[in-house]
Amino acid sequence: MEFATGAMSALLPKLGELLREEFLLKKSVKQGIKDLKAELECMQTALVKVSDVPLDQLDPLVKLWANEVRELSYVIEDSLDSFMVHFQGREPAKPHTIFVAFINNMRNKITDFKIRHKIANDIQDIGSRVRKVKERYDRYKLHDVAANVARTRVDPRLSAMYNKVSDLVGIDKPIDDIMKSLSENSHMPERSKLKTFSIVGFGGLGKTTLVKAVYDKLNKKFDCGVFVLVGQNPDMKKVLGDIIHELGVQMCTISSMMDVRQLINHLRKLLTNKRYLIVIDDIWDVQSWEIIKYAFPDNNHGSRVMTTTRICEVAKKVGGIYNMKPLSDDNSKKLFSSRIFGEEGTNLDNQSVQVCNKILRKCGGVPLSIITIASLLAGKEKEDWSKVYDSIGFGLEEQEVVQNTRKILSFSYYDLPYYLKTCLLYLSVFPEDNWINKNTLIWRWVAEGFVSNKHGIGSFEEGESYLNDLINRSMIMWIEPSHRVNVGRCRVHDMVLDLIRSLSSKENFVTIHDLEHHKKCLTSNNARRLALHKIIISNTPSIEVEHIRSFNASMCRGSRMPSLLRFKVLRVLVLEECDFLDGGCHLEHVGKLVHLRYLGLFGTPIDEIPREIGELMYLQSLDVRESGIEELSPSIGELTKLMCLRASKGTRMMADVRKLTALQELRLFSVDKIPNFFKDLGKLTELRVLEIHFDKMDERSHRALVKSLCSLRRIKTLEIYCDSVDIQGGDWEDWMPAPYELRELTLSGMVLPRRLPWMASSCVPHLSYLFFTAQVVEQQDLQILGSMPSLRCLNISSVDNCAPYTILESDEFQNLRYLRTNIEIKCGVGALPMLHKLVCGTSIGIEDVGLASRSMPLLEKVTYLLNCKNYHGDEVKETEAKLRHAARIHPNSPALEIRRHKYKNNQQELPRLIIQSLKRVLRDGGEVSTTDEELDDGGARKIARITREEGQRDMRKS
């Protein structure tokens, strides 16, 4: 019942706040709050225990009690917030006369007295309700009911152990890849050593099936073999005993008397002189592996240990890793067809083929999902397939095969801590097949109250750790733009989405209304979170919105937005890519949403942001990108709790920023039009992410910017874009001390005199993405940059590059994935061991083109910027032939692209081309992609096309 624990987690800290002296509560009221807080903390402890039990195994009485606690938590929080808004939101009055001051003071005292009297009555009433809930818990002995739930069930994964190899689809290549990995190292001493290997992936991908197939192929080549299941919350004595038993030793009397250490010692003796093959299936935590690994001695007999896990961190601890991939489209169709029609197959009509393709897209190449849906369709008329597709994920609870699929996925879900369960369930508010921006998701978690505030750790950083944990547990799929480490997007697989939507619907956590499934999803008029996807808003059923805390509309249409006056306790308001027929969304009465924490208007045409937005004293995040808003109201400067502000090109900030000291993420355009922006920026010392665009900068503003940057000690991502290419003076070297926490740095549209002194591993050890242009880049500069351990992407240009080429040695750039430069480079043996993409300059007639046969072993693509000015066609073709030959004979056979240009001075013009190509339009996790090269600057394709056209015009002019 993580829904209840989530509600309780947001409430308890607020009860603590209410005890502060500023609220001037009576002693008796404070004591009532303390008693209430203590009782609710006990209830939360009970709820945490209940949340570990699957819903289908909970006693109905426990469910009713937990639901009652959840609803009571919401009521209490709404009451407390209303009280705190009154006292924290009032600005000091500034009357013109003593008489007016006296009248206002008396009015405020009377109002305060009424409010305090009301909260006292509310606390008394709430305390009475809480006591009744507690009495009910004690009366029915619900703690015993929850504790004694039967957890023993038939494991639906057992069938994977006994599949015929002939029935498996798309498994041949993974088997070959794993067997190749297990036999790597041609030198005999290396081959004889013990090798540990792990297959990792989320539930349903077929890890157990794959490892069993590998085990069956290899087992006969070893002296002994064992295949054992660990599972969640394992009894390590039993696991070790099972291994010993599988080795043929009767342990029924001995193992029960041994502890774990004795069992490990006994097992090591059994394996000492044997070449063994051990499979440990389904490990869920690092601690289990850290214990069990000591049972396997490295006896130099070429033994192998394989594991399967859903947890990435476990796989890393084991050793070698094989990331389980979904089936290809062809193999998905083959598996689907074989499960429905058998080996003989059958021909499908066009309509059935279309439905089949839609189903397979939903299954996403996951064998478990394909087999589940195929089992539902087997025996049904093809004309009924579309009906089954329409109902996938909604209303199929009675189907045993669907229940088994959910059960397999739910193993991962119920292994999560309660706070991660709540965060995962929240992803059900997003549309299906939607990639979710990382920062957006975390800020919405924070606004919903799902992220706890730990001492010394910011709410965003804590939320980031939650996301990383869910990714590590294979519950969330993650994709990051090429070469960008600290930006990215995520989503859940459709079958996981089905699971969390089912759980959310049953417990009234999220109410979903979409084009296909709204009739089945809308189950309650007491909705707390409402998600509308791709529908006409005016056609939504009449749902009571007074209790809605989160309103999320994505890609919806309608004549108008529901009146904001109807929302009494709204915390999150999201209108993304919506289209209202009257030309825009009116945010009239937005100032009445006094509880609002998050306002997201990305991609939705908005007439204007009313100045009343300045009254939203609790607002934490404001996203107005691509909304068509021309000006942001000056009242935004009064939002002292605002932590995230995002705007895009065409939107001007009219307010100054000096009061926005809580900001952690700021993305703005035309900041040179904001009065004193560069000076006031230094006051925003909590900033972690800063992205600013400006047209031009005078010397005074430039000095103010550098001085302000010196104050941003917590900055992690810094992106500065100047639309007019400008060579800056030496003030950049005054940027001290070094921004130690910096992860990403982009300085576009400006030329530094040279590499900044702190661009070194000792000053910015976490820097992973670096983009800048310098007047001079020397060999020593690249050596220093090459020693930075975290650097994965380097985009560097030099205006004056005197040397004919720069040599990169084997001990430099050990983790670099992407390198783009106008500098001609030559690689030594072993150089750039992790590089995937290379873009670099080269000249006609060069003898060494940089592609050494024993360098860049992982190179996938190389792009040469070839200066053809003053050279004839034959010379150009001869150099291009050398480049193609070098790429062809390279061990990894990288894709090759050659771009000709005819600049008069390559060293001066090329940096400007690179800078001009990096014009940004903000979008959630987007990338600029061109037919020439992925620039990975987060912009849009439209800008990339315009940039290419400008570049072509420039080339024609030259």
Sequence and secondary structure as in RCSB ss.txt:
>XXXX:A:sequence
MEFATGAMSALLPKLGELLREEFLLKKSVKQGIKDLKAELECMQTALVKVSDVPLDQLDPLVKLWANEVRELSYV
IEDSLDSFMVHFQGREPAKPHTIFVAFINNMRNKITDFKIRHKIANDIQDIGSRVRKVKERYDRYKLHDVAANVA
RTRVDPRLSAMYNKVSDLVGIDKPIDDIMKSLSENSHMPERSKLKTFSIVGFGGLGKTTLVKAVYDKLNKKFDCG
VFVLVGQNPDMKKVLGDIIHELGVQMCTISSMMDVRQLINHLRKLLTNKRYLIVIDDIWDVQSWEIIKYAFPDNN
HGSRVMTTTRICEVAKKVGGIYNMKPLSDDNSKKLFSSRIFGEEGTNLDNQSVQVCNKILRKCGGVPLSIITIAS
LLAGKEKEDWSKVYDSIGFGLEEQEVVQNTRKILSFSYYDLPYYLKTCLLYLSVFPEDNWINKNTLIWRWVAEGF
VSNKHGIGSFEEGESYLNDLINRSMIMWIEPSHRVNVGRCRVHDMVLDLIRSLSSKENFVTIHDLEHHKKCLTSN
NARRLALHKIIISNTPSIEVEHIRSFNASMCRGSRMPSLLRFKVLRVLVLEECDFLDGGCHLEHVGKLVHLRYLG
LFGTPIDEIPREIGELMYLQSLDVRESGIEELSPSIGELTKLMCLRASKGTRMMADVRKLTALQELRLFSVDKIP
NFFKDLGKLTELRVLEIHFDKMDERSHRALVKSLCSLRRIKTLEIYCDSVDIQGGDWEDWMPAPYELRELTLSGM
VLPRRLPWMASSCVPHLSYLFFTAQVVEQQDLQILGSMPSLRCLNISSVDNCAPYTILESDEFQNLRYLRTNIEI
KCGVGALPMLHKLVCGTSIGIEDVGLASRSMPLLEKVTYLLNCKNYHGDEVKETEAKLRHAARIHPNSPALEIRR
HKYKNNQQELPRLIIQSLKRVLRDGGEVSTTDEELDDGGARKIARITREEGQRDMRKS
>XXXX:A:secstr
 HHHHHHHHHHHHHHHHTTSGGG   HHHHHHHHHHHHHHHHHHHHHHHHHTS GGGS HHHHHHHHHHHHHHHH
HHHHHHHHHHHHHS      SSHHHHHHHHHHHHHHHHHHHHHHHHHHHHHHHHHHHHHHHHHHTTHHHHHHT  
     GGGGGGG  GGG  S HHHHHHHHHHHT   SHHHHHS EEEEEE  TTS HHHHHHHHHHHHGGGSSEE
EEEE  SS  HHHHHHHHHHHTT   TTTGGG  HHHHHHHHHHHHTT  EEEEEEEE  HHHHHHHGGGS   S
S  EEEEEES HHHHHHHSEEEE     HHHHHHHHHHHHH TT     HHHHHHHHHHHHHHTT HHHHHHHHH
HHTTS GGGHHHHHHTTTSS TT HHHHHHHHHHHHHHHTS HHHHHHHHHGGGS TT  EEHHHHHHHHHHHT 
S   TTS HHHHHHHHHHHHHHTTSSEEE  TT SS  EEE  HHHHHHHHHHHHHTTS EEEETTTHHHH   S
S SEEEEESSBGGGS     TT SEEEEES EESS   GGG SS  EEEEES EETTSSB  TTGGG TT  EEE
 TT  BS   GGGGG TT  EEE TTS   EE GGGGG TT  EEE  TT EE S  TT TT SEEEES GGGST
THHHHGGG TT SEEEEEES   HHHHHHHHHHHTT TT  EEEEEEEEEEE  GGGGG  S  TT  EEEEEEE
EESS  TT STTT TT  EEEEEEEE  HHHHHHHHT TT  EEEEEEEE  SS EEE TTS TT  EEEESS E
EE TT STT  EEEEEEETT S  S  TTS TT  EEEEEEE TT  HHHHHHHHHHHHHHHHHSTT  EEEEEE
E  S HHHHHHHHHHHTT     TT   B SS B  SS  HHHHHHHHHHHHHHHHH 
